[in-house]
Amino acid sequence: MRHRWLFSLLLALALPAQAQTTPVMEPQASQAPSMLADDAAPVTERSLRLEHLARSGLELSGLSPARQLEFGVRGDRLVTRATLDLRYTPSPSLLGDVSHLKVYLNDDLMGSVPLSSTAAPGNAQRARLDLDPRLIGDFNRLRLELVGHYTDICEDPSHSSIWLALGSDSTLTLEEQSLPLANDLARLPRPFFYPRDDASLEVPFVLPAEPTLEMQRAGGIIASWFGIHADWRGQHFPVSFDTPPRRHSVVLATNDRRPDFLADYPAVDGPTLELISHPESPYAKMLLVLGRDDDDLVEAARALALGDVLLRGQSASVEALDTLAPRQPYDAPAWIPTDRPVRFDELIDYPSQLHADGMEPAPLNLALRIPPDLFVWNDEQVDLELGYRYSPPSVDAGSRLDVSINGEYLQSFPLKTDGGNAETDRFQVPLLQDWLGGQRRVDIPSLTLGALNQLRFDFAYANRVGGTSHDECSTVLPVAHQVSIDEQSTIDLSGFPHYLAMPALRTFANAGFPFSRLADLSQTLVVMPAAPSADELSALFDNLGRIGAQTGYPGVAVRLTDDWHSASDIDADILAIGSLPDTLEDPQPIVALGTDARSRLRIASDAMTRDGLGAKEVQADSDVSVRAHGALAAILEMPSPYFDERSVVAMLAPQPADQRLLNAALNDPARIAQIHGSVSLIRDSGVNSQMVGERYYIGHLPWTTWLWYHLSTHPWLIAGVAVFAVLLVAFLLWRILRRLGARRLAAGRE
């Protein structure tokens, strides 16, 4: 008994100590299935390159001696081992006995790397450091700090000889062990998606063989919901029939049509969502989307997409789901409103996003998504009302605020030492203690704006750090600066009409346009093959997920059909997966891909290489037909033959390998950037795009703007109209003057 009491006391003392160093993980499942002793938790190894984790370069200096690298860990993983492999090149001028590199993990010192004085000067060196895995949580900071000295006395911290360059092949290796999780719907979208995980989202879908159209629609709605969470990371949804993969997955089933492994699963009496463990692994979860029939299945998918905040427990039944108000064009939550000025605090992702500190404050970034069909012409510009605060620079020698967008420099504002504001009479910004206030109006060239933009603010300080004079030396270390962009700053996109020259595959590839015009996809019709393959279903889910990521709203109103005859009666933009029907194809199509390895393309030698306003219609002057083996896919955009101002976007991939190539291209940012014009051919070597065929327009302009815009591409016609107008005015003036002269003569005779 005495030994048992002593053991209990030691255990009670040990548990709090362990809780202090163990990161917070997902709660363990109280109802998780029992695990056999030999069912070991899966262990994976992940290697992260430091160059991908750094916000800026990997070179340290006297004025910028530290770099902070951030990385995340999924909540269903426990890091059991962490190793930092460094390749670095120190300055040959550094003193090896007093210079070293300190490594911190979440502000705890992990160790120091000495900068050897015996190594060959200027040569790369390597070091390996084990990190304490108990300190690693879901969000982590790895800080590398250079302590560099080049002399024993009278040292200038800004001296150019104080530097250390980290190699781009330096890596952080994590050994991660899977954890069993609770079956709790309240944690959705986890374990499928974790906000701290920067990797592209991949969620497998499991469907029964020969899924119905409504079952495909339910899967598309769920994919668009996952796309919202994935956002900029990218997303991919592989599809399998009947058999689930040994990983987290989504399963769709009705009482009479379900995957084989759910054949004996109890029937449901309404739209139902359940989270269960994989039948072969307690470490993998399956989200079951169930219904009595297809209508129930779609209802369950819509409830997941719109009402996930209400879900809890292992199972939830959907009782009612009513649409209170229809979506309006261009009201996507991820897009900037275009009917009023928008404050920056409506666009930030976290509270301190527009604040930085340090001797060299980090750049401040703001992501802006705007509708791609805003009509900007004749050097029109967008007003950005910018307010900013900053602690005063020590010297008035070039300190400034640089503003850029998408990497292109826009404008600079000086940072004053005396608190002067050149435009205080026009703009008033409150001061915060000893911070200086400034407010300017920035003109952003609108033609540089696209569907996704990065607005960046760089505060650059000039500092006086010290000096020497014969027998006397002094060192003045610069203090950390505080900088901030006022969250009440505004950007105003109001007043711009919506009008776009089509085809414009660039807007589809980057913004899902024209389908994303209504965020719920209520004016989108997807035409699927009668018996879609797993790859074609994956293409459907990937496209709807990508549009969800770009709009920030699930496509709960999307419609599907496999009948082109019925599609001709629906006033909607059409997204075609697989192929086009013979009745829709032109007798001389722009592109045609056959199942017999034949391919055909109409080419114009002067085809445009990019979309542009006022682009003329380009006629093909060559028709090439080739028979060749190898994967080839195409994306084609053309006007709908059924309704005005509607488009058809076709994803042409006749073979399974072609479809896989197409899916991979639409998940590759580098290849997406190459998609434009009216047709894009996708091969293993890359993407080739051209603008060939009929040019059409969607949207509306004031009639005067419409007239001058379309006349602007015909200068000789403008000249003819001008000459005719001059002659007409001259003729009218001549007639008026002649009549006035006749009246005077008549009056003189009287």
N, C-alpha and C positions, 0 to 999 in steps of 0.2 A: 504493500500500500504506500509506503514511504517513497519507493522508487517511482511509482505511478504519479504521486503528487509532484515530485521533483521534475518528472518529464513534462507534466502539464504546465508547470511554471515556466520551464525553458521554452516550450512551444509558444506560450502566450507572449513571452518577451521577444521571440524571434519573428513572429508574424508582423508586428508594426514596423520593425526594421526592414523587413523585406518589402512591405508596402511602400516605403519611401523611395525605393530605387526601381521598382517595377513599373513600367509604363501602363497607362490605362488602356485596357483592351476591351473588346466586345464582351458582354456578359455571357457566361457559360449557360448552356441550355439546361434548364431544370427538367424539361421533358425530352432532352436529346436521347436518341436511341442508345442502348447499351453497346459498348465497344469491347471487342475481344482483346485479350492481352496482347496478341500478336498483331493486332491491327494498328500498326505504327502510323503516326501522323506523317503525311507527306512533307518532304523537305525540298525546297528549291533554292537555287543560288542565283542571285541577281547582281549584275555588275553595272555600276553607274559611272560614266565618264565625267570627270570634274568639269570639263569644258561645257557640258550640257547643263550642269547645275549652277554655273556662275552667271550672275546677272550682267557682269562686265568681264573684262579681260582677266587673265590669270597671272599678270605680272605685278609684283609688290614693289613698293618704293619707300623712300623715307617719309614722304608726305602722305602716301597711301599704303600703309604697312599691312593692312588686313583685308582679307576677302572672306565674305560669308556665303556659304553654299547651303542651299536648302533642299531637303528631300523628304518625301513622305513614305509611309508604310501603311499598307492596307490594314484595316481593323481586324481582319480574319487571319492575320499572320503575326507570328512572334519571332523577332530576330534573336537567333541563338548565337550568332557569331558575326562580327563586323571587322573588316580589315581594310586599312587605307594604304594603298600602294602609290607612292609618290615618285615621280621623275621630275627633277628640278635642276636648274642651272643657276648657281649664285654668281654674283659679281666677283671677279677675281680680286677686287680691291678690299673685300670684307675681311676683317680679322677673325680667323677661325676660332680662337679661344674665347671670344666674347660674343660672337654672332651665332644665332640659332633660329629655328622656326618652331613656334609654339602651335599646338593643335588643340582646339577646344571642341567638345561635343556638348551642345545645349548648355554652354557657358561653364562646363566643367573641364578642367585641364586634363587632357589625356596623355600628354607627354610633350617632349621637345625633340627636334631633329637637329643635331649639331651640323654646322656648315664646316666641313672638314677643310683644314688648311693644307693638308697633305695631298689632296686630290689635284689633278692637273687643272690649272687655271682655266675657267671658262667652259669646262667639260660638264656634261650632264651627270648627275648623281642620282642614286636610287635609295629609297628608304621604305620600310614597311612598318606600320604601327597598328597594333591591335587596339580596337576601341571597345569600351564597356557596353555590351548589348543591353544591359539592364537600364541604361539611360535613354534608350531609343523608344520613342512613342510614335504617334501617327504623324506629327509634324516635327522636324528636326533641323537644327542649325549646326553646320560644321564650319568652324572659323579657323582660318590659317593666318597667323600673325608673325610678321618678320621682325626680329630684333637684330638690326644690322648696324655695325660700327666699322668705320674705316680708319679711325685714328683714336688715340687715347685722350687727347685734349682738344679743346676748341673745335668741336664737331658741329657741322652744319647739317641739320636733319633733311634739308632739301637737296643735299649734294647728289649729283647725278651718278655717283659711284655706288650709292645704296640701292640695290635692286636684287630681285630674285624672280626668275621666270619659271613658272610651273608648266610641265609638259602637258600637251593635250591628251596624251595617253595615260595620265594619272587616273586611277580608278578607286572607287569605293565598292567593295564586295560585301554583300549581305547574304547570310544564310538564314532563310526564313522557314519556319515550321507552321503548318496549318493548324488552326484552332477550331474545335467544335463550337457551333453557335446555337443560340436559341432560335426556335421557330416562332418568330415574332414579326408580324406584318408591320408593326410600328416602326421598325428600323429600315424599311424600304426607303430609297433604292438599294441600301446595303442588304446583303453582301455582294450584290452584283456591281455596284459602283460605290467608290469611296472618294469624297471630295479631295482628299490629300494625295490621291494616286494620280500622277500626271500622265500615265500611260494611256494609249488609245483604248477606249472601251470596247470590249468584245463579249457579247452575251449570246450564247447559242439558243436557238429555238427548236423545240421538238413538236412536230405535228404528225397527225395520222397520215397514212398514205392517201393520196387523192383528196387533199383538203378542199373544202368548199370555198366559194368566193367570200362569204361572210367570215369564215375562219381566217382567211388570208387578210381580210380587212381588220379583224381584231388584232392579228399579229402586227400589222402596220401601225395601228394606233399605239400599241405598247412600245414599238420601236421608236416612234416619234417622241414618246414620253422619256425613254432612255436618252434619246438624242439631246433633249433639253438639258439633262444633267451632264452629259458628256461635253457639251459646249464646244470649246476650241480643241479639245483633245482628239477628236475624231471618233468614229464608231463603226463597228462591223458586227453583223448578226448572221453567223452561219446557221444553216438550217439542216436538220436531219429528220428522217421519217422513222417513227415507231421506236427507235432506240436512243435513249438519252446518253450524252457524253458523261464521263466521270468528272464533272465539274459543275459549277453553278449554271443553271439553265432555266428557261421559261417553257412551260408545257401548256398547250392548248388542247382542250378536249370537250366534247359534249357527251351526253348519256349514250347516244347511239353511234358516235364516231370519235374514237379515241385511240392513242398509240397502244401498241400491243402490250407494253409493260404495265399499262393501267387497265387491262381488261377486267380484272376483278376488283377494281377500286369502286367504293360505294357510289351509287348514283346521287345526284344533287337535285334539289327541288327549286332551284332558281339560280340567278347569277352568283357565282361564288369565287372567292380568292382564297387560296391556301398556300402555306409555306411549309414544306416537308423536307426531310433529309433524303438524299439519294439512296435508293435501295441497296447500293453496294458500297457506299462510303458515308460515314457520319460527318465528313468534312465538306461535303458538297450539298448545296441546297437547290431545291426545285420549287419555283413559283408556279402553282397550278392555277390556270385560268379556266374555270369550268362553267357549264351551263346545261340546261335541259336540251336546248337546241341552239341554232346559230344566233338567233336574236338575243338569247340570254348571254351567249359568249361575247357578242359585241357590247352588250350592256356592262358586263363585267370589265371588259377592257377600257371602256370609257370611264367607268367609276375609278379604276386604278389611275388613269391619266389625270382625272380632274379632282378626285376626292381622296388622294392617298394620305392626306393629313388626318383623315378619320379612321384609318385602318389600325388595327391592334389585335394582338392575340395570334393564334395559329391559323384561324379561319375567320372569314368575314363574308356575310351574305348581303347582297345589294338589294335594298327594298325599293328605292325610287331614285331616278336621275332625270331631272327636268332641265331643259335649256331655257333660261330666263330671258336672255337677249341675244340676238344674233351678232356675230362679229362684224366689224366694219372694215373696209379696205384700209390697209396700212396701219392697223392698230396693234401690230405684233409687239408683245412686251419687250422684246430684245431690240426693237428699232426705236430710233429717236422720233418723237412726235414731230410732225411737219406743219402743225397748225398753230404753234406758239413757241416762244422762247423756252428753252429747257435748261434748268439749273444743273450744275455739276453734281450736286448731292443726289440727283435722281439717277445718275449714271455710274456712281462708284460701287465697287463690289464689297468693300470693307471699310470701317471707319477711318483708319489712318492712311488710306491710299494716297491722299494728296498732301502728305506731310513727310518730311525727311529731316535728318540731322546728321552731323558729322563734319569733319574738316573738308571733305569733298562730298556733299550731300548726293545721295543716289538720285537718278532721274525719276521724275514723277510721270506716270503714264495713265492715260484714260482711253478706254476702248469705246469707239463710236460705230454703231451699225445704223446705216441709213438706207432707205429704199433705193434700189438701183435705178429707178426710172425717173428720178427727179430731173427736170429739164433745166440744164444750165447751158447758156449760149451767149455769145457776144460778151465774154469776159465778166459774166455776172459773178458775184462773190457772196460769201456767207459771213455774217457778222458774228464775232465771238467777243463778248464782253468779259474781259479778264481781270480778275482781282488777285493780288498776291501779297504775301507778307514775308519778311526776311529779317534776320538779325543783321545789323550793319557791318559791312566789310571794314577791316582795319585800315585799308588804304584805298584811295580812289584811283585805281590804276587798271581799269578794264574789267572790273567785276560786272557780270551781266546775267540776265535771264534769256536763254535761247529757247524759242518755240519752234517745233518741227512737227510734221505730220507724215506718217508712213516713211520716216527716214529722210524726208525732204525738208531742208531748212526753210523757215518762213520769215522770222523776224526776231530781233534782239531788243531787250530793254536794259538800260544801265541800272546797276544797283548803287544807290547813293550812300555816302557816309554821313551826310548831314540831315537825312530824312527829307530831302527835297522831293517834291512831286510836281512834275512839269504840267500835269493836267488835273490838279486838285480842284480846279473850278468846274470841271466837267464831271468828274467821278469822285465819289467820296467812299473811302474804305476805312473802317475804324482801325485804330492802332491797338496792339496788344502789348502792353508793357513797353519794352524798348525796341519792339519790332517796328520796321518801317513799312509804310503802306504805299502801294502803287496800284494804279488801275489804268489800263490802256484798251484801245480798240484795235483788234487784230483783224486784218482782211485775209481770209483763207481762200486761195484760188480754188474755186469749186470743182474745176475739172480734175483736180487731184483726188477728190473724194470718191470712194467706192462703197461697196456694201459693208466692208469692215475696215475701219481706220484706227490707227494708233496715234493719239495726240500726246506729244511728249514735251516735258518742261525740264530744262537743265539749268540749275543755278551754278554758275561758275564763279568762284571767288579768287581774287588775287590777294596773296598774303605776304607779309614781311616776316621772315623767319629768323633773322639774325645776321651777324656779320663779325668781322675781325678787324683789328687795327693795331699792328705792331705787337706790343706787349699785352694788349688788352683784347679780350674776346667776350662776346655776349651771345647768348642764344635765347631767342624768344619763340616759344612753341605756339603755334596757332591754336586757338580754341575752337571747339565744335560750333558749327553754325546751325541755326534753326530756320527752315524754309517751309512755306506752305502756300498752296493755291487755294484761294477762297472758294468754298463750296457753293457760294451764291453766284459765282461766275455763270454766265449763260452763253449758250450757242443757239442761234435763231435760224431755222430752216424754213420758216413760214414764208409764203408768197411764191414758192416755186411750184409750177404746175407739174403734173405727172404726164410725161410723154416720152416715148422711147422708140427708136428705130430698131426693128427686128428683121431677121433673126439675130439673136445676141446670146450665143451659148455661154459667153463669159458670165452673164448675169445668172444663168441657170447653175453653172458650176460653183459659183461663189455665193449665191444668195437664194438659190432655189426658185428664182423668178422665171415665169410669171405665176407659178403655183403658190408662192409665199405671199402674194398680194393679199389674200385673206388667210390669216394665221391658222384657222381651223381647217383649211383646205376644202371649204364648202363649195368652191368653184373649180375643184380638181377631179378629174375622172381618170382612173388608172385602168388601162386595158391590158389584161393578162392573157397568156396562152391558155388554151382550154385545159391542158394538163401540165401545169408548170413544174419544172424540175426544182431540185433543192437550190441550185445556183440562181435560178430566176426568182425564186421567193426571197433569197438573200438579197438580190438586187432591189426588189421591192422594199424590203425592210431597211436596207442601207439608205436608199433615197429618201424615204419618209423620215428616217432618223436624222439624216443630214439637214433636211428642211426644218425639223423640229429644233435642231441646234441653232439654226440661223434665225428663227422667229421667236424662240422661247415659249412656244405654245404647242400643245399636242394636236395632231391632225385628226380630231375626233369626228369630223364631218366628211372625210374623204370617201369617195365612192369607187367601187370596183365593178368591172364587167369583163367578160371574155367574148362579147359579141359586138363586132364593129358596126353592125346594122343598128343596134340599139344605141350605140355611142353617137350616131349621127343625129339623134333626137335630143341630146342633152347639151344645153348651153354651158360648156365648161372647157377649160384648158385640158388637153389630153396628154398623159404620160403613158407611152407604149413601152412595154417590156417584152423583148424577144424579137419581134418582127412587125412589119407593116403588111396589111392585106393588099392583094393585087389591085383591088378597086381604088385604093388610096394612092398607090404609087403612080408617079408620072410615067408615061410611056418611055421617056428618057430620064430615069431617075438620076439624082445627084450622086447617090451611092447605092450600091446593091451588093449584098453579101449572100452567097449561096451556100447550101450545105454540102455542095460537091467541090469545095475548095476554090470555087470561082468567085472573083470579086470584080466590081466595075465601079469606075469613078469618073465623073465629069469634072474637068479641070479648066480653070481660067488662068492664063499666064499672068494677068494683072490682078488676081484675086487679092483682096485686102488681107493683111496679116493680123489685123486687130479690129474690134468693133469701134465704131465712131459715129458721132452725130453727123447727119448729112451724108452718110455713105451712099454712094450710088449703087444701083442694081448692077451686078456683075454677071455677064453671060458667059457660059462655058465655051471654050474654043477647041477643046480636045475631049475625046471619050476613050478611056483606056480600060481594057478588059484583061484580066490576068488569072491564070490558074496556078496556085501555089499552096504548099502545105505550111502550116504554122498558124498560131493564134492571131486573129484579127477581129476587132470590134469597132463599132462606130456609134457616134451620137449625132443625131440629125435633128434640126429644128426647122419648121416650116409653118406657113399659115394654115389654120384649120380650114378645110374645104366646106365645113358645115355652118360656121357662124363667123361673123365679122369680129375683128379684134380678138380672136382666139388663136392659140398656138398648139401645135403638136410637137412634142419632144419624144423622139424614138430612140430607145436603147437597143441597137441592133447587134445581136450576138447569136449566130445560128448554131454554134457548137458549144458543148459544156466548157471546153477550154477557153473559147472566146468570151463566154459569160464570166468566168473566173478572172480573166484578164481585165474585163470592163469593171468588175467590182473592185479589183485591186487599184485600178487607176483612179476611181472616184474616192478612194481612201488615202491617196498619196498627194499631199499638198503641192509637190513639185509638178506632178502631172496635171493637177487641176489648174494650175497657173497657165498651162499650155492650151487649155480648151477655150475656144472662141470662134467667132464667125458663125456659119450655118451648118458646117459639118466638121467633125473631128474624128480622124482615124487613129485607132489605138493599137499599137504593136508592142512587142517586148522591148523594142529599142526606144520607144517614146511615143509622143502624140504629135500628129500633124493636122493642123487646122487651116481652113480656108473659108472665104466668104464667096459663095456662088449661089445664084438663084434670085428669086423674087424678094424684094425688099418691101416690108409693110410696117405699119405704125400702130401702136396701141397708146391709148390715153387721149387727152384733149388739151388744146391750146386756145387762147383767145384768137379770134379770126385774124386780127392784124399780125400777131406774132406768127401764126401759122403761115400766113401769106409770105411774110418776109423771110421766114426760116426756109421755106421750100424754094423761094426765088434765089436764096443766097447760093445755091449750088448751080445756078444758071446765070452767070454774070452777063452773057450776051443778051439774054432775055431781059435782065434788069436794065441794061443799056437801051434796048429797044423800047421798053416801057417808058423809060425816062425821056427819050427823044419824042416819043408819041405824046407824052404828057406836055412837054414843052411846046410842041407844035399845036396841040389842042388849046392850051392856054393862050398862045399867041393868036390863034385864029379867033378865039372868043373875044380877046381884047380888041383885035382889029374890027370885029363886027360891032362891038360896043362903041368904040371910038367913031366908027363910020356913022353909026346911027346918031350919036351925039352931034357930030358935025352936020349931018343932014338937018337936024332940028334947029341948029343955030342959023344955017342958011335960010331955012324957012321963016324963022323969026325975023331975020334981017329984011327979007322981001316985004314982010307985012309992015 
